[in-house]
Amino acid sequence: MEIREYILDILLTVVMIISTLVLILRFWQDLTIAVAATLMMLSLGGLFLSLQVKVRKLEKSVVSRERMLRSNLEEMAKRMAIKHDMAISHLNELVGEYSKRVYR
């Protein structure tokens, strides 16, 4: 996990927390409201960051599975082409053999 990938999300979380503190500045007389609002914004920001990390992991997983499926399909296509060529050559041999028998 590189911190550069998440710097925008971290900055937005910090802005959200600071804006919450500014909004509740007049409620500093009631410390419970101020602490609860700050904790709520911290948890919401953490939730957003956690969600972003999970989405990136899922994205990487999908890309790796797609790459694996593509390589498997290419490998299978090569094997099927080889089997097809072998079957065609075998059929050509059989047709040639039967045509020789018919003309004799």
C-alpha positions in Angstrom: 0.0 0.0 0.0 1.6 3.2 -1.1 0.7 6.4 0.8 0.8 8.4 -2.5 -2.2 6.6 -3.8 -4.3 7.6 -0.8 -3.0 11.2 -0.2 -6.1 12.7 -1.7 -8.4 10.7 0.6 -6.3 11.5 3.6 -6.4 15.2 2.8 -10.2 15.1 2.3 -10.6 13.3 5.7 -8.4 16.0 7.4 -10.5 18.8 5.7 -13.7 17.0 6.9 -12.4 16.8 10.5 -11.3 20.4 10.5 -14.6 21.6 9.1 -16.4 19.6 11.8 -14.3 21.3 14.4 -15.1 24.7 12.9 -18.8 23.8 12.8 -18.9 22.7 16.4 -16.8 25.6 17.7 -19.8 27.3 19.3 -20.7 24.1 21.1 -17.4 24.0 23.1 -19.5 24.8 26.2 -20.9 21.3 25.8 -17.8 19.1 25.5 -19.8 16.0 24.9 -21.2 17.3 21.6 -17.8 18.5 20.5 -16.1 15.1 21.3 -18.9 13.1 19.8 -19.0 15.1 16.5 -15.2 14.9 16.2 -15.2 11.1 16.8 -18.0 10.7 14.3 -16.1 12.6 11.6 -12.9 10.6 12.4 -14.8 7.3 12.1 -16.5 8.4 8.9 -13.2 9.5 7.4 -11.6 6.2 8.5 -14.5 4.3 7.0 -14.0 6.1 3.7 -10.3 5.3 3.7 -11.0 1.7 4.6 -13.5 1.5 1.8 -11.0 3.0 -0.7 -8.4 0.4 0.3 -10.8 -2.4 -0.1 -11.9 -1.2 -3.5 -8.3 -0.9 -4.7 -7.6 -4.4 -3.5 -10.7 -5.7 -5.2 -9.6 -3.9 -8.4 -6.2 -5.5 -8.3 -7.7 -8.9 -7.7 -10.0 -8.5 -10.7 -7.1 -7.4 -12.9 -5.0 -10.4 -11.9 -7.8 -12.8 -12.4 -8.6 -11.3 -15.8 -4.9 -11.7 -16.7 -4.9 -15.3 -15.5 -8.0 -16.1 -17.4 -6.7 -14.5 -20.6 -3.5 -16.5 -20.4 -5.4 -19.7 -19.7 -7.7 -19.1 -22.7 -4.8 -18.4 -25.0 -3.1 -21.6 -23.8 -6.3 -23.5 -24.4 -6.8 -22.0 -27.8 -3.2 -23.1 -28.8 -3.9 -26.6 -27.6 -7.2 -26.8 -29.4 -5.6 -25.5 -32.6 -2.9 -28.3 -32.3 -5.6 -30.9 -31.7 -7.6 -29.6 -34.6 -4.6 -29.7 -36.9 -3.8 -33.3 -35.8 -7.4 -34.3 -36.4 -7.5 -32.8 -39.8 -4.2 -34.4 -40.8 -5.5 -37.8 -39.5 -8.7 -37.3 -41.5 -6.7 -36.4 -44.6 -4.6 -39.5 -44.2 -7.7 -41.7 -43.8 -9.4 -40.1 -46.9 -6.2 -40.6 -48.9 -6.0 -44.2 -47.8 -9.6 -44.9 -48.6 -9.3 -43.2 -52.0 -6.3 -45.4 -52.8 -8.3 -48.5 -51.9 -11.2 -47.4 -54.0 -9.0 -46.8 -57.1 -7.3 -50.2 -56.8 
